């Protein structure tokens, strides 16, 4: 539809946008992770049809319905969802640039984004709509929680444990400096699902990754029983975290492992490990936080 509109054929462009809208109406809700080769989602498609049809000047797609579907989206957005939603908002903003909107009595001449820090947010802000059209107001808050959230997940659960090099469980609430440990991350899908998953395991400040090549048991014979994933789509061993991308199509759990060494004495906060579907961020999980104490 967008290509035909750019080519100068609005009649066939409208026909394509009408078909696209009908396909969106038939799309099933995404209640479980579903594998799509184009990395897209129904929400991404809604935003794309809205953005492209508005840019093309086509009116066959029901814009108000598409806008309402975008406004009802819950949870974080994938990169594609966020990008197409931004393009849709920009296309709509060009048509409705803030007419009739006042912020603290001052007229808004374009799309309005007001950013307030904690001190500014303690004072009232007056937003007034003097026009005839309804205007959507979105409030987003950002901050660091004072209390770590408990382990939770939608679609997946993730847990982390530590073993000795011989495979014995270890409590890292007290570990001697220089000790080498095997970190084991386990991800459990709740249902049969397809997902391109990113596993993120932040290290406590006193740990360093010692063996960045141990994604499988390798030459550590005592850990053959771990049955870790040998082939991952991507792995990165950073100074402060371990990252791995895993394409997983099963309801069975999978395990990842790598070796760390306790290097710095002291008590350190241990952030939670997490897993998320890179293209459907509502399907995600975080594990437990903890404390690591390393003795001299």
Secondary structure as a PSIPRED ss2 file (coil, helix, strand):
# PSIPRED VFORMAT (PSIPRED V4.0)

   1 X C   1.000  0.000  0.000
   2 X H   0.000  1.000  0.000
   3 X H   0.000  1.000  0.000
   4 X H   0.000  1.000  0.000
   5 X H   0.000  1.000  0.000
   6 X H   0.000  1.000  0.000
   7 X H   0.000  1.000  0.000
   8 X C   1.000  0.000  0.000
   9 X C   1.000  0.000  0.000
  10 X H   0.000  1.000  0.000
  11 X H   0.000  1.000  0.000
  12 X H   0.000  1.000  0.000
  13 X H   0.000  1.000  0.000
  14 X H   0.000  1.000  0.000
  15 X H   0.000  1.000  0.000
  16 X H   0.000  1.000  0.000
  17 X H   0.000  1.000  0.000
  18 X H   0.000  1.000  0.000
  19 X H   0.000  1.000  0.000
  20 X H   0.000  1.000  0.000
  21 X H   0.000  1.000  0.000
  22 X H   0.000  1.000  0.000
  23 X H   0.000  1.000  0.000
  24 X H   0.000  1.000  0.000
  25 X H   0.000  1.000  0.000
  26 X H   0.000  1.000  0.000
  27 X C   1.000  0.000  0.000
  28 X C   1.000  0.000  0.000
  29 X C   1.000  0.000  0.000
  30 X C   1.000  0.000  0.000
  31 X C   1.000  0.000  0.000
  32 X C   1.000  0.000  0.000
  33 X C   1.000  0.000  0.000
  34 X C   1.000  0.000  0.000
  35 X C   1.000  0.000  0.000
  36 X C   1.000  0.000  0.000
  37 X C   1.000  0.000  0.000
  38 X C   1.000  0.000  0.000
  39 X C   1.000  0.000  0.000
  40 X C   1.000  0.000  0.000
  41 X C   1.000  0.000  0.000
  42 X H   0.000  1.000  0.000
  43 X H   0.000  1.000  0.000
  44 X H   0.000  1.000  0.000
  45 X H   0.000  1.000  0.000
  46 X H   0.000  1.000  0.000
  47 X H   0.000  1.000  0.000
  48 X H   0.000  1.000  0.000
  49 X H   0.000  1.000  0.000
  50 X H   0.000  1.000  0.000
  51 X H   0.000  1.000  0.000
  52 X H   0.000  1.000  0.000
  53 X H   0.000  1.000  0.000
  54 X H   0.000  1.000  0.000
  55 X H   0.000  1.000  0.000
  56 X H   0.000  1.000  0.000
  57 X C   1.000  0.000  0.000
  58 X C   1.000  0.000  0.000
  59 X C   1.000  0.000  0.000
  60 X C   1.000  0.000  0.000
  61 X C   1.000  0.000  0.000
  62 X C   1.000  0.000  0.000
  63 X H   0.000  1.000  0.000
  64 X H   0.000  1.000  0.000
  65 X H   0.000  1.000  0.000
  66 X H   0.000  1.000  0.000
  67 X H   0.000  1.000  0.000
  68 X H   0.000  1.000  0.000
  69 X H   0.000  1.000  0.000
  70 X H   0.000  1.000  0.000
  71 X H   0.000  1.000  0.000
  72 X C   1.000  0.000  0.000
  73 X C   1.000  0.000  0.000
  74 X C   1.000  0.000  0.000
  75 X C   1.000  0.000  0.000
  76 X C   1.000  0.000  0.000
  77 X C   1.000  0.000  0.000
  78 X C   1.000  0.000  0.000
  79 X H   0.000  1.000  0.000
  80 X H   0.000  1.000  0.000
  81 X H   0.000  1.000  0.000
  82 X H   0.000  1.000  0.000
  83 X H   0.000  1.000  0.000
  84 X H   0.000  1.000  0.000
  85 X H   0.000  1.000  0.000
  86 X H   0.000  1.000  0.000
  87 X H   0.000  1.000  0.000
  88 X H   0.000  1.000  0.000
  89 X H   0.000  1.000  0.000
  90 X H   0.000  1.000  0.000
  91 X H   0.000  1.000  0.000
  92 X H   0.000  1.000  0.000
  93 X H   0.000  1.000  0.000
  94 X H   0.000  1.000  0.000
  95 X H   0.000  1.000  0.000
  96 X C   1.000  0.000  0.000
  97 X C   1.000  0.000  0.000
  98 X C   1.000  0.000  0.000
  99 X C   1.000  0.000  0.000
 100 X C   1.000  0.000  0.000
 101 X E   0.000  0.000  1.000
 102 X E   0.000  0.000  1.000
 103 X E   0.000  0.000  1.000
 104 X C   1.000  0.000  0.000
 105 X C   1.000  0.000  0.000
 106 X E   0.000  0.000  1.000
 107 X E   0.000  0.000  1.000
 108 X C   1.000  0.000  0.000
 109 X C   1.000  0.000  0.000
 110 X C   1.000  0.000  0.000
 111 X C   1.000  0.000  0.000
 112 X C   1.000  0.000  0.000
 113 X C   1.000  0.000  0.000
 114 X C   1.000  0.000  0.000
 115 X C   1.000  0.000  0.000
 116 X C   1.000  0.000  0.000
 117 X C   1.000  0.000  0.000
 118 X H   0.000  1.000  0.000
 119 X H   0.000  1.000  0.000
 120 X H   0.000  1.000  0.000
 121 X H   0.000  1.000  0.000
 122 X C   1.000  0.000  0.000
 123 X C   1.000  0.000  0.000
 124 X C   1.000  0.000  0.000
 125 X C   1.000  0.000  0.000
 126 X C   1.000  0.000  0.000
 127 X E   0.000  0.000  1.000
 128 X E   0.000  0.000  1.000
 129 X E   0.000  0.000  1.000
 130 X C   1.000  0.000  0.000
 131 X C   1.000  0.000  0.000
 132 X C   1.000  0.000  0.000
 133 X C   1.000  0.000  0.000
 134 X C   1.000  0.000  0.000
 135 X C   1.000  0.000  0.000
 136 X C   1.000  0.000  0.000
 137 X C   1.000  0.000  0.000
 138 X C   1.000  0.000  0.000
 139 X C   1.000  0.000  0.000
 140 X C   1.000  0.000  0.000
 141 X C   1.000  0.000  0.000
 142 X C   1.000  0.000  0.000
 143 X C   1.000  0.000  0.000
 144 X C   1.000  0.000  0.000
 145 X C   1.000  0.000  0.000
 146 X C   1.000  0.000  0.000
 147 X C   1.000  0.000  0.000
 148 X C   1.000  0.000  0.000
 149 X C   1.000  0.000  0.000
 150 X C   1.000  0.000  0.000
 151 X C   1.000  0.000  0.000
 152 X E   0.000  0.000  1.000
 153 X E   0.000  0.000  1.000
 154 X E   0.000  0.000  1.000
 155 X C   1.000  0.000  0.000
 156 X E   0.000  0.000  1.000
 157 X E   0.000  0.000  1.000
 158 X E   0.000  0.000  1.000
 159 X E   0.000  0.000  1.000
 160 X E   0.000  0.000  1.000
 161 X E   0.000  0.000  1.000
 162 X E   0.000  0.000  1.000
 163 X E   0.000  0.000  1.000
 164 X C   1.000  0.000  0.000
 165 X C   1.000  0.000  0.000
 166 X C   1.000  0.000  0.000
 167 X C   1.000  0.000  0.000
 168 X C   1.000  0.000  0.000
 169 X E   0.000  0.000  1.000
 170 X C   1.000  0.000  0.000
 171 X C   1.000  0.000  0.000
 172 X C   1.000  0.000  0.000
 173 X C   1.000  0.000  0.000
 174 X C   1.000  0.000  0.000
 175 X E   0.000  0.000  1.000
 176 X E   0.000  0.000  1.000
 177 X C   1.000  0.000  0.000
 178 X C   1.000  0.000  0.000
 179 X C   1.000  0.000  0.000
 180 X E   0.000  0.000  1.000
 181 X E   0.000  0.000  1.000
 182 X E   0.000  0.000  1.000
 183 X E   0.000  0.000  1.000
 184 X E   0.000  0.000  1.000
 185 X E   0.000  0.000  1.000
 186 X E   0.000  0.000  1.000
 187 X E   0.000  0.000  1.000
 188 X E   0.000  0.000  1.000
 189 X E   0.000  0.000  1.000
 190 X C   1.000  0.000  0.000
 191 X C   1.000  0.000  0.000
 192 X C   1.000  0.000  0.000
 193 X C   1.000  0.000  0.000
 194 X E   0.000  0.000  1.000
 195 X E   0.000  0.000  1.000
 196 X E   0.000  0.000  1.000
 197 X E   0.000  0.000  1.000
 198 X E   0.000  0.000  1.000
 199 X E   0.000  0.000  1.000
 200 X E   0.000  0.000  1.000
 201 X E   0.000  0.000  1.000
 202 X E   0.000  0.000  1.000
 203 X C   1.000  0.000  0.000
 204 X C   1.000  0.000  0.000
 205 X C   1.000  0.000  0.000
 206 X C   1.000  0.000  0.000
 207 X E   0.000  0.000  1.000
 208 X E   0.000  0.000  1.000
 209 X E   0.000  0.000  1.000
 210 X E   0.000  0.000  1.000
 211 X E   0.000  0.000  1.000
 212 X C   1.000  0.000  0.000
 213 X C   1.000  0.000  0.000
 214 X C   1.000  0.000  0.000
 215 X C   1.000  0.000  0.000
 216 X C   1.000  0.000  0.000
 217 X C   1.000  0.000  0.000
 218 X C   1.000  0.000  0.000
 219 X C   1.000  0.000  0.000
 220 X C   1.000  0.000  0.000
 221 X H   0.000  1.000  0.000
 222 X H   0.000  1.000  0.000
 223 X H   0.000  1.000  0.000
 224 X H   0.000  1.000  0.000
 225 X H   0.000  1.000  0.000
 226 X H   0.000  1.000  0.000
 227 X C   1.000  0.000  0.000
 228 X C   1.000  0.000  0.000
 229 X C   1.000  0.000  0.000
 230 X C   1.000  0.000  0.000
 231 X C   1.000  0.000  0.000
 232 X C   1.000  0.000  0.000
 233 X C   1.000  0.000  0.000
 234 X E   0.000  0.000  1.000
 235 X E   0.000  0.000  1.000
 236 X E   0.000  0.000  1.000
 237 X E   0.000  0.000  1.000
 238 X C   1.000  0.000  0.000
 239 X C   1.000  0.000  0.000
 240 X C   1.000  0.000  0.000
 241 X E   0.000  0.000  1.000
 242 X E   0.000  0.000  1.000
 243 X E   0.000  0.000  1.000
 244 X E   0.000  0.000  1.000
 245 X E   0.000  0.000  1.000
 246 X E   0.000  0.000  1.000
 247 X E   0.000  0.000  1.000
 248 X E   0.000  0.000  1.000
 249 X E   0.000  0.000  1.000
 250 X C   1.000  0.000  0.000
 251 X C   1.000  0.000  0.000
 252 X C   1.000  0.000  0.000
 253 X C   1.000  0.000  0.000
 254 X E   0.000  0.000  1.000
 255 X E   0.000  0.000  1.000
 256 X E   0.000  0.000  1.000
 257 X E   0.000  0.000  1.000
 258 X E   0.000  0.000  1.000
 259 X E   0.000  0.000  1.000
 260 X E   0.000  0.000  1.000
 261 X E   0.000  0.000  1.000
 262 X E   0.000  0.000  1.000
 263 X C   1.000  0.000  0.000
 264 X C   1.000  0.000  0.000
 265 X C   1.000  0.000  0.000
 266 X E   0.000  0.000  1.000
 267 X E   0.000  0.000  1.000
 268 X E   0.000  0.000  1.000
 269 X E   0.000  0.000  1.000
 270 X E   0.000  0.000  1.000
 271 X C   1.000  0.000  0.000
 272 X C   1.000  0.000  0.000
 273 X C   1.000  0.000  0.000
 274 X E   0.000  0.000  1.000
 275 X E   0.000  0.000  1.000
 276 X E   0.000  0.000  1.000
 277 X E   0.000  0.000  1.000
 278 X C   1.000  0.000  0.000
 279 X C   1.000  0.000  0.000
 280 X E   0.000  0.000  1.000
 281 X E   0.000  0.000  1.000
 282 X E   0.000  0.000  1.000
 283 X E   0.000  0.000  1.000
 284 X E   0.000  0.000  1.000
 285 X E   0.000  0.000  1.000
 286 X E   0.000  0.000  1.000
 287 X C   1.000  0.000  0.000
 288 X C   1.000  0.000  0.000
 289 X C   1.000  0.000  0.000
 290 X E   0.000  0.000  1.000
 291 X E   0.000  0.000  1.000
 292 X E   0.000  0.000  1.000
 293 X E   0.000  0.000  1.000
 294 X E   0.000  0.000  1.000
 295 X E   0.000  0.000  1.000
 296 X C   1.000  0.000  0.000
